[in-house]
Amino acid sequence: MNERRSYPGITEVWISSVIRGLTSGGARISGNNPWHVDTLQHGVKMRVEWREETSMLFVTITNRNWYVSRHDIWNTIETLMKTCPMKS
């Protein structure tokens, strides 16, 4: 089952920065809002959508290997969201 979370206060600058960071870290990204992110690590894949009018980011985990818990994936994402300096 896919799980989706939302994050407020996300800017276009933040989105661009994260996309650059993910690709430089080896992730494969396709699409352009929504983005389909394949981390190329442990089968983790996500769908990411940004609504400019509300500055909301929606992240959905779409795949993962059986040994990777959703909890661990969300902890990684939550840490990024809390520490990113480019949120509005």
C-alpha positions as CSV (number, residue, x, y, z in Angstrom):
1,M,0.0,0.0,0.0
2,N,1.3,3.4,-0.9
3,E,1.5,6.1,1.8
4,R,1.4,9.8,1.0
5,R,2.6,12.7,3.2
6,S,2.4,16.4,2.7
7,Y,4.8,19.2,3.5
8,P,3.9,22.9,3.6
9,G,6.0,25.9,2.8
10,I,8.0,24.4,-0.1
11,T,9.5,26.8,-2.6
12,E,10.6,26.2,-6.2
13,V,14.2,26.9,-5.2
14,W,14.0,24.2,-2.6
15,I,12.6,21.7,-5.2
16,S,15.4,22.5,-7.6
17,S,18.0,22.1,-4.9
18,V,16.7,18.7,-3.8
19,I,16.4,17.4,-7.4
20,R,20.1,18.4,-8.0
21,G,21.1,16.7,-4.8
22,L,19.2,13.5,-5.6
23,T,20.6,13.3,-9.1
24,S,24.2,14.0,-7.9
25,G,23.7,11.3,-5.3
26,G,22.9,8.8,-8.1
27,A,19.1,8.9,-8.1
28,R,17.2,8.7,-11.4
29,I,14.3,11.3,-11.8
30,S,11.8,11.3,-14.5
31,G,8.8,13.6,-15.2
32,N,8.3,17.2,-14.3
33,N,5.8,17.7,-11.5
34,P,5.0,15.1,-10.7
35,W,8.4,13.6,-10.5
36,H,9.1,9.9,-10.3
37,V,12.2,9.3,-8.2
38,D,14.1,6.0,-8.3
39,T,16.8,6.3,-5.6
40,L,18.5,3.2,-7.0
41,Q,19.0,2.1,-3.4
42,H,17.1,-0.8,-1.9
43,G,14.3,-0.5,-4.4
44,V,13.0,2.8,-2.9
45,K,10.9,4.7,-5.4
46,M,8.7,7.8,-4.8
47,R,6.3,10.0,-6.6
48,V,6.7,13.7,-5.7
49,E,4.2,16.4,-6.6
50,W,4.4,20.2,-5.8
51,R,1.5,22.5,-5.9
52,E,2.9,26.0,-6.4
53,E,-0.3,27.8,-5.5
54,T,-0.3,26.3,-2.0
55,S,3.5,25.7,-1.7
56,M,2.6,22.1,-0.7
57,L,4.8,19.1,-1.5
58,F,3.3,15.6,-1.6
59,V,5.5,12.6,-1.3
60,T,4.3,9.0,-1.9
61,I,6.5,5.9,-1.4
62,T,5.6,3.8,-4.4
63,N,8.1,0.9,-4.0
64,R,10.7,-0.5,-1.7
65,N,12.5,-3.8,-1.1
66,W,10.9,-6.0,1.5
67,Y,13.6,-5.5,4.0
68,V,13.4,-1.7,4.0
69,S,10.7,-0.4,6.4
70,R,8.5,2.5,5.5
71,H,9.3,3.9,8.9
72,D,13.0,4.2,8.0
73,I,12.2,5.8,4.6
74,W,9.9,8.4,6.3
75,N,12.5,9.1,9.0
76,T,15.0,9.9,6.3
77,I,12.5,12.2,4.5
78,E,11.4,13.8,7.7
79,T,15.0,14.6,8.7
80,L,15.6,16.2,5.3
81,M,12.4,18.3,5.6
82,K,13.3,19.6,9.1
83,T,16.8,20.5,8.2
84,C,16.4,22.0,4.8
85,P,17.1,25.8,5.0
86,M,15.3,26.7,1.8
87,K,11.7,26.2,3.0
88,S,9.6,29.4,3.2
